[in-house]
Amino acid sequence: MPLSIFGFQALWSPYLIGVIIFLTVVYFLTTITWRKDFKVSEPLKKSEATYFVLAMITLYIIKGTPIDLLGHIMFTMHMVQMAFLLLLVPIFLIKGVPWWVWKVVVEAPVLKTIFKIFTQPLVAIFVFIAMFSFYHIPDIFDAIKLDQTLHGLYTFVLFISAFFMYWPLLNEVEGQHTMKNIHKLAYIAGNAVLITPACALIIFASHPMYGTYTDSEMWLKAMELCVPVDTLSTLGLSGPELFSSMSPVSDQQVGGVMMKIIQEIIFGVILARIFSKWWKSERSNQEAITQKELQEFQSRTKHV
C-alpha cells in the first residue's frame, strides 16, 4: 500500500519546514548581522555554516520527510532515524555554532550550572546510555509512543543527553569540560561498548517486544503522532504489515543491527579524526622540539 494515502502533511511536515527556515535565518542573522553585538566574536567560517546547514537538512530529512512516517510503521526505520538524530545531528550543531555564540549560551545563569554538571565526561556518557537504554525497555517504549506529549518531551531530553555526551569531545569554548586526545579515544570506545547491551537486547530477541509495531490498536494510536486523526479514521488500516514484507521479529532485529552499524561508522570516523589530529600535533611538537635543540646546539658551538 502506498504511503501517499496518508496525505501531504504526514509525508512532508510543512510546519517543520517553517521551523527549520526560521532557525536558519536566526543563525545567519546572529553570526553575521548581529555579530557586532557580542563582546567577543569572529567572522563566521564556511565550515561552521556548512555544519549548521547540514544539521538542519539532516533534521528535516529524519523528522519531516516520509522517513518519519516510515519510522512509525517499521521499527528498522525508527532505529535509523534515532541513530542519525542522536549520533549525528548533535555533532553538526556543536561544530556549526561558533564558539563565541556557545560561550554566551553556556555562561547564561541557569544553563551555566546545567552545563557544568551534565557535560562532565563520566556524567555525560552514563546519562546518555541510561536514557537510551531506558527508552528501549518495551513497556516504557510503548508508553512513550502512545502519548504525543510524552514522546516529544522524552525525545527532546534524549537528544539533549546526546548533545551533552558529545560536548566534552567537540566543544572549543574556554573553561568548558575538555579531554586529552588519549582520553577522547577511551571515551568513544567506552560509549560504543556501553550502548551495545541495549542493541543486543533488540537484535537477539526471539519475539517481537514492542506492541506499537505489532498490536493493531496500539499501532494506530501511535500513528497519530505523525498522521492527523481524521485522516487515519478514513483509511481503515489493520496494521503495519500492509506496508512491509518483513516479519515483526525480522524488522526488530534489523533495526537493532542498523543502529549498531550506524553508531560504529560515526564513532569510527570520530576516532579516526581524533587520532589524525593527535598524530599531527605530536609530529608538529616533535619537529619544534628538534628545531629548538638544534638552535641551542648551534649557539653553544659558536661560543666554543
Number of C-alpha atoms within 10 A of each C-alpha: 8 7 13 10 12 16 12 14 14 23 21 19 19 14 10 15 15 11 13 18 12 11 13 16 11 13 19 15 12 16 21 14 11 12 18 13 9 13 8 12 15 14 10 16 12 9 11 18 20 13 19 24 18 17 23 19 16 18 19 19 16 22 21 23 20 17 20 21 24 20 20 23 24 23 24 22 23 21 22 23 21 19 20 19 21 22 20 22 23 23 23 20 18 23 21 22 19 22 19 18 18 15 17 15 14 18 15 13 9 10 13 15 12 13 19 14 14 21 23 18 22 11 14 21 23 17 19 25 22 15 17 21 17 14 19 17 15 16 13 12 17 21 17 20 24 19 15 16 12 13 17 14 13 16 19 12 13 22 21 16 26 25 22 25 29 24 25 20 24 18 18 18 17 10 10 18 19 19 15 10 16 11 13 20 18 12 21 19 15 12 17 17 10 16 19 16 13 19 21 14 16 22 21 13 13 12 12 17 20 22 18 27 25 19 13 16 15 18 23 24 17 24 23 19 19 19 21 14 13 9 14 16 10 8 10 9 14 12 18 23 17 11 13 14 10 13 12 21 20 18 19 27 23 20 22 24 19 18 23 21 14 17 21 14 11 16 19 15 11 18 19 13 12 18 16 12 13 15 13 12 12 12 12 12 12 12 12 12 12 12 12 12 12 12 12 11 11 12 11 10 9 7 6 6
